[in-house]
Every structure is written in C-alpha cells, then in structure tokens.
C-alpha cells in the first residue's frame, strides 16, 4: 500500500486532531480551521451519501415515526407529556389541528 505522504509530498503535521465529526467535533474543527490551524477530523462512521437521506424515499415520515396517533400516550412525540388514564373510561385525543 502506498503511503499518502509519498503521494502528496506532504507531512501529516496538524495543530489539532479532532476525534469524531459529530456536532461538537464538527464545529470545533471548523472553528479551529477558521482560526488558521491545520486540523484533521477523524470519523469512524460511514460517509452519508445524499441518495441515502430519508427524504429520498416515499413515505419516509411514516417509516420514521410510525402511524399517527391522536392519543399522546401512543403518539409519544417530544412535545407530548404522558397522561394517566387508568381511572377513566375515555382515553383523551389531544392534538392541534389548526
């Protein structure tokens, strides 16, 4: 296998090595690079191709979130709070259909 230094003629000397290109790693690498530092960001995960994005598939919202539910205990959206319906004969349906 050919050494990258032989191919580019450059040495791998960096001012900062960022492990992980998640939200914190990415913004840290970006900020340091804007400040003029030589930065390398190492990522273990796969490269995400635009063709792999969920929005490219039919019914991606349904697949991601499941069937819509009027009952918050079943819907479990981030804005929903759990309701104790153990002492009622009716399960409430709560949603904003504006």
Backbone as CSV, one residue per row, in Angstrom:
resi,resn,N_x,N_y,N_z,CA_x,CA_y,CA_z,C_x,C_y,C_z
1,UNK,0.849,-1.187,0.000,0.000,0.000,0.000,0.888,1.242,0.000
2,UNK,0.533,2.213,-0.788,1.317,3.431,-0.916,1.035,4.365,0.252
3,UNK,2.096,4.932,0.796,1.970,5.895,1.887,1.440,7.210,1.314
4,UNK,0.461,7.811,1.974,-0.122,9.070,1.496,0.931,10.171,1.414
5,UNK,1.943,10.143,2.304,2.994,11.155,2.256,3.767,11.076,0.950
6,UNK,3.991,9.860,0.439,4.694,9.695,-0.831,3.858,10.238,-1.979
7,UNK,2.559,10.078,-1.906,1.681,10.523,-2.990,1.546,12.045,-3.011
8,UNK,1.455,12.678,-1.858,1.199,14.116,-1.801,2.454,14.938,-1.600
9,UNK,3.509,14.315,-1.094,4.719,15.060,-0.794,4.571,15.917,0.444
10,UNK,3.530,15.698,1.224,3.287,16.485,2.432,3.453,15.614,3.667
11,UNK,3.839,16.268,4.745,3.902,15.566,6.021,2.567,15.717,6.735
12,UNK,2.231,14.721,7.531,0.989,14.783,8.303,1.249,15.468,9.637
13,UNK,1.374,16.766,9.587,1.588,17.553,10.802,0.372,18.460,10.970
14,UNK,-0.287,18.320,12.111,-1.502,19.084,12.377,-1.380,19.798,13.714
15,UNK,-2.081,20.894,13.818,-2.148,21.619,15.082,-3.174,20.997,16.017
16,UNK,-4.186,20.375,15.439,-5.256,19.783,16.251,-5.772,18.524,15.574
17,UNK,-6.039,17.518,16.386,-6.662,16.286,15.919,-8.002,16.178,16.640
18,UNK,-9.080,16.155,15.874,-10.424,16.055,16.433,-10.897,14.622,16.231
19,UNK,-11.311,13.984,17.314,-11.824,12.621,17.244,-13.351,12.692,17.235
20,UNK,-13.943,12.346,16.113,-15.400,12.354,15.981,-15.895,13.611,15.297
21,UNK,-16.668,13.436,14.242,-17.178,14.587,13.493,-18.660,14.825,13.760
22,UNK,-19.102,14.465,14.971,-20.472,14.775,15.369,-20.619,16.276,15.552
23,UNK,-21.720,16.725,16.133,-21.948,18.165,16.273,-20.811,18.909,16.976
24,UNK,-20.302,18.369,18.065,-19.229,19.057,18.793,-17.919,19.016,18.029
25,UNK,-17.576,17.846,17.502,-16.327,17.715,16.758,-16.316,18.557,15.498
26,UNK,-17.430,18.571,14.784,-17.500,19.319,13.529,-17.349,20.817,13.760
27,UNK,-18.053,21.361,14.755,-17.962,22.803,14.996,-16.599,23.175,15.560
28,UNK,-16.006,22.288,16.358,-14.661,22.546,16.881,-13.651,22.566,15.742
29,UNK,-13.711,21.576,14.858,-12.799,21.528,13.712,-12.977,22.763,12.832
30,UNK,-14.204,23.151,12.584,-14.495,24.323,11.753,-13.936,25.596,12.386
31,UNK,-14.169,25.763,13.681,-13.705,26.964,14.386,-12.185,27.058,14.376
32,UNK,-11.518,25.937,14.646,-10.050,25.937,14.650,-9.490,26.192,13.252
33,UNK,-10.104,25.610,12.236,-9.642,25.827,10.862,-9.816,27.289,10.453
34,UNK,-10.930,27.909,10.853,-11.133,29.329,10.552,-10.093,30.202,11.241
35,UNK,-9.590,29.727,12.385,-8.561,30.466,13.117,-7.173,30.249,12.516
36,UNK,-7.086,29.420,11.462,-5.819,29.227,10.775,-5.037,27.994,11.183
37,UNK,-5.595,27.165,12.041,-4.892,25.955,12.452,-5.072,24.860,11.408
38,UNK,-4.075,23.981,11.330,-4.192,22.798,10.468,-4.889,21.726,11.284
39,UNK,-6.042,21.299,10.823,-6.908,20.410,11.597,-7.188,19.144,10.801
40,UNK,-7.187,18.003,11.500,-7.673,16.763,10.912,-8.785,16.261,11.824
41,UNK,-9.868,15.832,11.213,-11.012,15.321,11.964,-11.203,13.858,11.578
42,UNK,-11.096,12.968,12.548,-11.216,11.532,12.310,-12.615,11.066,12.677
43,UNK,-13.218,10.305,11.774,-14.576,9.808,11.989,-14.625,8.315,11.722
44,UNK,-15.238,7.591,12.610,-15.377,6.146,12.466,-16.546,5.763,11.573
45,UNK,-17.580,6.561,11.569,-18.801,6.219,10.845,-18.635,6.267,9.338
46,UNK,-19.618,5.718,8.651,-19.619,5.720,7.191,-19.906,7.114,6.652
47,UNK,-19.543,7.324,5.397,-19.868,8.556,4.692,-21.334,8.479,4.274
48,UNK,-22.082,9.515,4.561,-23.507,9.532,4.216,-23.684,10.124,2.823
49,UNK,-24.166,9.316,1.913,-24.442,9.786,0.558,-25.794,10.498,0.529
50,UNK,-25.920,11.586,-0.231,-27.216,12.261,-0.329,-28.345,11.329,-0.770
51,UNK,-28.019,10.321,-1.560,-29.056,9.384,-2.007,-29.572,8.506,-0.873
52,UNK,-28.850,8.466,0.255,-29.271,7.669,1.403,-30.201,8.428,2.347
53,UNK,-30.371,9.735,2.153,-31.188,10.531,3.063,-32.626,10.037,3.043
54,UNK,-33.229,10.037,4.190,-34.588,9.507,4.330,-35.594,10.205,3.425
55,UNK,-35.425,11.487,3.200,-36.392,12.237,2.401,-36.444,11.781,0.945
56,UNK,-35.491,10.993,0.509,-35.494,10.472,-0.862,-36.413,9.269,-1.031
57,UNK,-36.984,8.778,0.046,-37.816,7.586,-0.013,-39.278,7.949,0.223
58,UNK,-40.168,7.312,-0.536,-41.598,7.528,-0.339,-41.981,7.151,1.086
59,UNK,-42.857,7.913,1.651,-43.418,7.646,2.985,-42.349,7.601,4.080
60,UNK,-41.285,8.381,3.944,-40.206,8.336,4.925,-40.668,8.779,6.309
61,UNK,-41.594,9.735,6.371,-42.080,10.171,7.681,-42.848,9.059,8.379
62,UNK,-43.635,8.320,7.625,-44.391,7.216,8.202,-43.450,6.135,8.718
63,UNK,-42.421,5.843,7.967,-41.449,4.834,8.392,-40.706,5.308,9.640
64,UNK,-40.324,6.572,9.667,-39.542,7.097,10.784,-40.355,7.238,12.065
65,UNK,-41.602,7.689,11.943,-42.380,7.995,13.139,-43.510,7.027,13.406
66,UNK,-43.828,6.174,12.468,-44.941,5.251,12.648,-46.261,5.926,12.325
67,UNK,-47.327,5.177,12.428,-48.652,5.715,12.137,-49.013,6.799,13.147
68,UNK,-49.685,7.843,12.674,-50.066,8.950,13.538,-51.099,8.491,14.556
69,UNK,-50.972,8.978,15.768,-51.893,8.642,16.849,-52.443,9.928,17.458
70,UNK,-53.742,9.955,17.720,-54.342,11.104,18.401,-54.077,11.045,19.898
71,UNK,-53.881,9.852,20.429,-53.656,9.681,21.864,-52.168,9.899,22.184
72,UNK,-51.860,10.893,23.038,-50.463,11.222,23.303,-49.645,10.074,23.903
73,UNK,-50.278,9.193,24.677,-49.527,8.072,25.250,-49.043,7.103,24.171
74,UNK,-49.749,7.038,23.083,-49.325,6.179,21.966,-48.451,6.942,20.979
75,UNK,-48.731,8.233,20.811,-48.012,9.050,19.833,-46.560,9.249,20.259
76,UNK,-46.341,9.606,21.507,-45.010,9.785,22.097,-44.127,10.777,21.345
77,UNK,-44.704,11.885,20.944,-43.907,12.949,20.345,-43.113,13.651,21.438
78,UNK,-42.027,14.319,21.079,-41.230,15.012,22.098,-42.029,16.034,22.904
79,UNK,-43.017,16.683,22.294,-43.806,17.698,22.994,-44.934,17.103,23.829
80,UNK,-45.220,15.830,23.664,-46.294,15.190,24.427,-45.842,14.880,25.850
81,UNK,-46.761,14.961,26.763,-46.484,14.531,28.129,-47.400,13.351,28.424
82,UNK,-46.932,12.398,29.213,-47.745,11.209,29.478,-48.989,11.559,30.293
83,UNK,-50.078,10.899,29.977,-51.339,11.101,30.688,-51.700,9.832,31.444
84,UNK,-52.112,10.010,32.691,-52.586,8.870,33.477,-54.076,8.703,33.191
85,UNK,-54.416,7.674,32.445,-55.808,7.429,32.069,-56.333,6.158,32.729
86,UNK,-55.705,5.757,33.829,-56.093,4.498,34.480,-57.462,4.578,35.156
87,UNK,-57.927,5.780,35.549,-59.210,5.922,36.240,-60.298,6.524,35.354
88,UNK,-60.160,6.415,34.071,-61.171,6.980,33.177,-61.616,5.932,32.158
89,UNK,-62.867,6.068,31.746,-63.388,5.174,30.712,-63.067,5.682,29.311
90,UNK,-62.640,6.939,29.227,-62.349,7.549,27.934,-60.873,7.903,27.846
91,UNK,-60.257,7.562,26.742,-58.875,7.975,26.503,-58.905,9.285,25.719
92,UNK,-58.236,10.308,26.210,-58.288,11.601,25.531,-57.547,11.583,24.200
93,UNK,-58.083,12.349,23.263,-57.408,12.594,21.993,-56.990,14.050,22.004
94,UNK,-55.705,14.292,21.974,-55.200,15.654,22.058,-54.272,15.918,20.889
95,UNK,-54.631,16.914,20.082,-53.756,17.343,19.002,-54.209,18.711,18.539
96,UNK,-53.326,19.406,17.899,-53.651,20.730,17.378,-53.862,20.610,15.878
97,UNK,-55.103,20.656,15.478,-55.429,20.520,14.055,-55.719,21.879,13.449
98,UNK,-54.836,22.808,13.685,-55.021,24.169,13.190,-54.649,24.229,11.733
